[in-house]
Amino acid sequence: MFVPCDRGGGSASSDFKGFTLLMPAVSVGNVGQLATDLVISTLNMTKVGYFYTDCLVPMVGNNPYATAEENSMELSINAEVYSLPSKKLVVLQIRSPFIKNKYRPFCQTLLSWVKSSKCARVVLLSSSHAYQRDDEQLLGTPLRYLLTPDLEKAVGGLMQELNWKEMEKVAAYPRINDTEKVLHIPGGGITKLLFTESCSKGIQMAVLLKFCSEGDNIPDAFALVNYLNEWLQLVKSEVNTSSQWKIPSSWRLLFGNGLPPALF
Amino acid sequence: MATFFGEVVVAPSRAGVDDEESAEEAREETPEDREIRRELEKKREIDVLWTLKSGASTESSADEPFVCSKFIVAIGHNAAAFLSSFILDSVCWEVVGVAKLWNEWCRTSNTTNVLPTDSFCLFYRLISDPTVLLCQCSCYVAEDQQFQWLEKVFGCMRKEDLQVTILSTCPVADYKTQESTLTLPSPFLKALKTKEFKEEVCCPLLEQPNIVRDLPAA
């Protein structure tokens, strides 16, 4: 599945032992993917490989993080891996939706890659439909976290200190039987599947998600990436929390082209 | 992201996984379900048949990978028509293969004597240089078939020293640019190339944030 890039570094550049794997779930508002874009762009991460997979819709374009003419001509596809060894961080960016019925095989292959590459833990950035919140969730922060039992032991205390809110479980049969609670992440794509599979496979995984709706999701992406930063401290926290992240050049024209002058 | 005017959202759900779909999967699959799924998968399989020198057709998997120096692939009606009008003729090119497939949008014709309006996927070879191959693919290859097409077609050829050129078209309305697309002189050419491609490209490269999807991207 993982195909390393041909670089001078050889196999060293694809040794992720002990690294934190950061990745998005394709979810409502694409917030996880936008937040991942901000991380890759700001930390100027190097591409170390890609996933050769039949599970995602194919797409290709030129380098979405281009800053100048010289680096704008590298091809970029739907699932690529970037690394920053100094922070022991490896990032998987997913750019296209799943092909029907293929999300399960993808999750299985992904988790076995996580195990075989010996990543220490996985942080999954995701989102969930804001309109599905109950009365209590409508108040307070729209950001939530989840930890698999193995990671709970390691960082559960830190989450308490940060005053983070754990994602609430909901009744499996509302109004019929309120005692049986299940995890429900509507609009979260593969989030729930990856989380439950990681729990059963003993993988250390954290899910960071934001309640949001479709629209201009750039502010949601900033909120999510700042939430992530409270924990992982990837960049120095500034007072103006949006200025520390670099917006990639591919975010241009998210809302369409210029207007035809003939309109006026 | 919300859609803007002019964007065509193909996916039914941005989340990538419909809630109904995941609920369906959670149910135990009965033997009947499995059988139905297998039949559906078989129906969506792509068959690539190559015609050998002797004229006999044979399944692609039985052959040795053949040597190919240049492979030109035209995807879509416009690109296929371009090849028919300007490149292909019965004197210099011979049909050496056909891909047969079915999906909700099209079924490929059974003959190799196709009309421009048919859906087909044919492979031609340059008679004077048999390492030059050409493919006209005017049928729509669905998302779940694209990877299979790729593996079955490229699986038959030697990939060392192979140069692949892909010709395709996209609507101007999909092109993202600072100005309005109404004022753009169209049609116009843009290119994407791998870093291994060292020759001159005959037109400007595709600027961010434009992308290519489906079979040309695969």
Chai-1 contact restraints between the chains, C-beta under 6 A:
chainA,res_idxA,chainB,res_idxB,connection_type,confidence,min_distance_angstrom,max_distance_angstrom,comment,restraint_id
A,V26,B,G16,contact,1.0,0.0,6.0,A-B,restraint_1
A,S27,B,A15,contact,1.0,0.0,6.0,A-B,restraint_2
A,V28,B,R14,contact,1.0,0.0,6.0,A-B,restraint_3
A,V28,B,A15,contact,1.0,0.0,6.0,A-B,restraint_4
A,N30,B,M1,contact,1.0,0.0,6.0,A-B,restraint_5
A,D54,B,F147,contact,1.0,0.0,6.0,A-B,restraint_6
A,V57,B,E143,contact,1.0,0.0,6.0,A-B,restraint_7
A,P58,B,Q146,contact,1.0,0.0,6.0,A-B,restraint_8
A,P58,B,A217,contact,1.0,0.0,6.0,A-B,restraint_9
A,P58,B,A218,contact,1.0,0.0,6.0,A-B,restraint_10
A,M59,B,I211,contact,1.0,0.0,6.0,A-B,restraint_11
A,M59,B,R213,contact,1.0,0.0,6.0,A-B,restraint_12
A,M59,B,A217,contact,1.0,0.0,6.0,A-B,restraint_13
A,V60,B,V212,contact,1.0,0.0,6.0,A-B,restraint_14
A,V60,B,A217,contact,1.0,0.0,6.0,A-B,restraint_15
A,G61,B,I211,contact,1.0,0.0,6.0,A-B,restraint_16
A,N62,B,L206,contact,1.0,0.0,6.0,A-B,restraint_17
A,N62,B,Q208,contact,1.0,0.0,6.0,A-B,restraint_18
A,P64,B,Q208,contact,1.0,0.0,6.0,A-B,restraint_19
A,L75,B,T194,contact,1.0,0.0,6.0,A-B,restraint_20
A,P97,B,A11,contact,1.0,0.0,6.0,A-B,restraint_21
A,P97,B,G16,contact,1.0,0.0,6.0,A-B,restraint_22
A,F98,B,G16,contact,1.0,0.0,6.0,A-B,restraint_23
A,I99,B,E143,contact,1.0,0.0,6.0,A-B,restraint_24
A,I99,B,D144,contact,1.0,0.0,6.0,A-B,restraint_25
A,Y103,B,V17,contact,1.0,0.0,6.0,A-B,restraint_26
A,G187,B,A15,contact,1.0,0.0,6.0,A-B,restraint_27
A,G189,B,A15,contact,1.0,0.0,6.0,A-B,restraint_28
A,G189,B,G16,contact,1.0,0.0,6.0,A-B,restraint_29
A,G189,B,V17,contact,1.0,0.0,6.0,A-B,restraint_30
A,E214,B,A2,contact,1.0,0.0,6.0,A-B,restraint_31
A,G215,B,A2,contact,1.0,0.0,6.0,A-B,restraint_32
A,N217,B,M1,contact,1.0,0.0,6.0,A-B,restraint_33
A,S249,B,Q208,contact,1.0,0.0,6.0,A-B,restraint_34
A,S250,B,Q208,contact,1.0,0.0,6.0,A-B,restraint_35
A,S250,B,P209,contact,1.0,0.0,6.0,A-B,restraint_36
A,R252,B,P209,contact,1.0,0.0,6.0,A-B,restraint_37
A,L253,B,K176,contact,1.0,0.0,6.0,A-B,restraint_38
A,L253,B,P209,contact,1.0,0.0,6.0,A-B,restraint_39
A,F255,B,F4,contact,1.0,0.0,6.0,A-B,restraint_40
A,G256,B,F4,contact,1.0,0.0,6.0,A-B,restraint_41
A,G256,B,G6,contact,1.0,0.0,6.0,A-B,restraint_42
A,N257,B,T177,contact,1.0,0.0,6.0,A-B,restraint_43
A,N257,B,S180,contact,1.0,0.0,6.0,A-B,restraint_44
A,N257,B,T181,contact,1.0,0.0,6.0,A-B,restraint_45
A,G258,B,Q178,contact,1.0,0.0,6.0,A-B,restraint_46
A,G258,B,E179,contact,1.0,0.0,6.0,A-B,restraint_47
A,G258,B,S180,contact,1.0,0.0,6.0,A-B,restraint_48
A,L259,B,S180,contact,1.0,0.0,6.0,A-B,restraint_49
A,P260,B,S180,contact,1.0,0.0,6.0,A-B,restraint_50
A,P260,B,L182,contact,1.0,0.0,6.0,A-B,restraint_51
